[in-house]
Amino acid sequence: MDLLVDFLPDLLTGLCVTITLGVVSFVLGSVVGALVTVARISGSRVLRASAAAYVSVFRGTPLLIQIMIVYFGLPQLGVEIPPIPSAIVAFTLFSAAYLSENFRAGILGVDKGQWEAAASMAMPYWRTLRRIVFPQAIRIATPAVGSRFVALMKDTSLASAVTVVELTRVAEGIGTSTFRYMEALLLVGLLYWGINTLLQVGQQVLERRMRRAYA
């Protein structure tokens, strides 16, 4: 308990950075993921192949390597990005690959009769997707998307590898200064658990409301 009191300002700062990394990366990843999904289901072979390659690369390589490429590798090409934006870029691209698959699964889960009904009314493809299919796909994909958000929040701990002072980095600093690594790591672990428990509760509430909306 004394560690919590003594290092509360540092822990609160690290907590804010962790939440910022997770939320911003998830929002941006959702946008990029939606675009990748549209490319995956488009009629263009080039777009489908490009989107599939993107998903394959970012799902098939470790997130830590991706973070290091953005932070340590890009400067060799003349592109220097500060630590926090570097982490956000890597988290966004990584999460987008998974979210695009979640969205695609949701779209494929929509009954084909919905497409046929829209076609019978001469509704254009993109309007059908935007107004009819995608809203239903989001409801289907919500559990998987929520789980991805929780996983992403835990993945933010990897940002400490590029000097971002989030919760894990704060725990390392506390352990270095006090030699009480076990207590520091357990304390930060409890904070992560608290964040993700709140996210899971919020996801359950959202799922219940969406089920009522379509009851």
C-alpha positions in Angstrom: 0.0 0.0 0.0 2.9 2.4 0.7 4.1 2.0 -2.9 0.7 3.1 -4.1 0.8 6.2 -1.9 4.5 7.0 -2.6 4.3 6.6 -6.4 0.6 7.6 -7.0 1.4 10.5 -9.3 3.7 8.3 -11.5 1.1 5.6 -11.5 -1.7 8.0 -12.5 0.5 9.4 -15.3 1.3 5.9 -16.6 -2.4 5.0 -16.3 -3.4 8.0 -18.5 -0.8 7.1 -21.1 -1.9 3.5 -21.1 -5.6 4.4 -21.6 -4.7 7.0 -24.2 -2.7 4.5 -26.2 -5.4 1.9 -26.0 -8.4 4.1 -26.9 -6.7 6.1 -29.6 -5.3 3.0 -31.3 -8.6 1.2 -31.1 -10.5 4.1 -32.6 -8.0 4.5 -35.4 -7.7 0.8 -35.8 -11.4 0.5 -36.2 -11.5 3.0 -39.0 -8.5 1.4 -40.8 -10.0 -2.0 -40.2 -13.3 -1.0 -41.7 -11.6 0.2 -44.8 -9.6 -3.0 -45.1 -12.9 -4.9 -44.7 -14.4 -3.0 -47.6 -11.4 -3.8 -49.7 -11.6 -7.5 -48.7 -15.2 -7.8 -49.9 -14.9 -5.5 -52.9 -15.2 -6.7 -56.5 -11.6 -5.6 -57.3 -9.0 -8.4 -57.2 -6.2 -5.9 -56.6 -8.0 -4.5 -53.5 -8.8 -7.9 -52.2 -5.3 -9.1 -52.7 -3.8 -6.0 -51.1 -6.1 -6.2 -48.1 -5.4 -9.9 -47.7 -1.6 -9.3 -47.8 -1.9 -6.5 -45.2 -3.9 -8.8 -42.8 -1.4 -11.6 -43.4 1.6 -9.5 -42.6 0.3 -7.7 -39.5 -1.3 -10.8 -38.0 1.7 -13.0 -38.9 4.4 -10.9 -37.3 5.0 -10.1 -33.6 3.6 -6.8 -32.4 6.9 -6.0 -30.6 8.8 -6.3 -33.9 6.3 -3.9 -35.6 6.7 -1.4 -32.8 10.5 -1.5 -33.1 10.3 -1.2 -36.9 8.3 2.0 -36.6 10.4 3.5 -33.8 13.9 2.2 -34.6 13.7 1.3 -38.3 11.9 4.2 -39.9 14.5 6.7 -38.9 16.9 4.9 -41.2 14.6 5.8 -44.0 14.4 9.4 -42.8 11.2 9.2 -41.0 11.5 9.9 -37.2 8.4 9.5 -35.1 8.3 10.3 -31.3 7.8 7.3 -28.9 4.0 7.7 -28.2 3.0 8.4 -31.8 5.2 5.5 -32.9 3.4 3.2 -30.5 0.0 4.4 -31.7 0.9 3.9 -35.3 2.1 0.3 -34.6 -0.9 -0.5 -32.4 -3.3 1.0 -35.0 -1.9 -1.1 -37.9 -1.8 -4.2 -35.8 -5.3 -3.9 -34.4 -6.7 -3.0 -37.8 -5.7 -6.3 -39.2 -7.6 -8.2 -36.5 -10.6 -5.9 -36.5 -11.0 -6.1 -40.2 -11.4 -9.9 -39.8 -13.9 -9.3 -37.0 -15.9 -6.9 -39.2 -15.7 -9.2 -42.2 -17.0 -12.1 -40.2 -19.9 -9.9 -39.0 -20.7 -9.0 -42.6 -20.6 -12.6 -43.7 -22.9 -13.4 -40.8 -25.7 -11.2 -42.1 -28.4 -13.2 -43.7 -28.2 -13.1 -47.5 -31.8 -12.3 -47.6 -30.9 -8.8 -46.4 -28.9 -8.3 -49.6 -31.6 -9.7 -51.7 -34.3 -7.5 -50.1 -32.2 -4.4 -50.8 -31.5 -5.5 -54.3 -35.2 -6.0 -54.9 -35.7 -2.3 -54.0 -32.9 -1.3 -56.4 -30.8 0.0 -53.5 -27.2 0.6 -54.5 -24.4 -1.7 -53.2 -22.7 0.9 -51.0 -26.0 2.2 -49.5 -27.0 -1.4 -48.8 -23.7 -2.0 -47.0 -23.9 1.3 -45.1 -27.6 1.3 -44.0 -28.6 -2.4 -43.8 -25.6 -4.8 -43.7 -23.0 -2.9 -41.6 -25.3 -2.0 -38.7 -26.2 -5.7 -38.4 -22.6 -6.8 -38.8 -21.5 -4.6 -36.0 -24.0 -6.3 -33.7 -22.7 -9.7 -34.7 -19.1 -8.7 -34.4 -19.4 -6.8 -31.0 -18.2 -9.7 -28.8 -15.1 -10.2 -30.9 -14.4 -6.5 -31.3 -14.8 -6.1 -27.5 -12.3 -8.9 -26.9 -9.9 -7.2 -29.3 -10.1 -3.9 -27.4 -9.3 -5.7 -24.1 -6.4 -7.5 -25.7 -5.1 -4.2 -27.2 -5.2 -2.5 -23.8 -2.9 -5.3 -22.5 -0.7 -5.0 -25.5 0.0 -1.4 -24.7 2.5 -2.7 -22.2 4.9 -3.4 -25.1 5.2 0.4 -25.7 7.7 0.4 -22.8 10.2 -1.1 -25.2 10.4 2.2 -27.1 10.7 4.3 -23.9 7.0 5.2 -23.6 6.3 5.8 -19.9 3.1 3.8 -19.5 2.1 1.5 -16.6 4.7 -1.2 -17.3 7.5 1.3 -17.6 6.4 2.9 -14.3 6.5 -0.5 -12.7 10.0 -1.0 -13.9 11.0 2.4 -12.6 9.5 1.7 -9.2 11.3 -1.6 -9.0 14.6 -0.1 -10.0 14.3 2.6 -7.3 13.0 0.5 -4.5 14.1 -3.0 -5.4 10.5 -4.1 -4.7 9.9 -5.5 -8.2 7.3 -8.1 -7.1 5.1 -5.6 -5.4 5.4 -3.0 -8.2 4.6 -5.5 -10.9 1.6 -6.9 -8.9 0.3 -3.4 -8.3 0.4 -2.5 -12.0 -1.0 -5.9 -12.9 -4.0 -5.1 -10.6 -4.4 -1.8 -12.5 -4.5 -3.5 -15.8 -7.0 -6.0 -14.4 -9.2 -3.2 -13.2 -9.2 -1.5 -16.6 -10.0 -4.6 -18.5 -12.7 -5.6 -16.0 -14.4 -2.3 -16.6 -14.1 -2.8 -20.4 -15.6 -6.3 -20.1 -18.5 -5.0 -18.0 -19.1 -2.2 -20.6 -19.0 -4.7 -23.4 -21.7 -6.9 -21.7 -23.9 -3.8 -21.2 -23.5 -2.9 -24.8 -24.3 -6.4 -26.0 -27.5 -6.5 -23.9 -28.7 -3.2 -25.3 -28.0 -4.2 -28.9 -29.9 -7.5 -28.4 -32.9 -5.5 -27.1 -32.7 -3.2 -30.1 -33.1 -6.2 -32.4 -35.5 -8.2 -30.2 
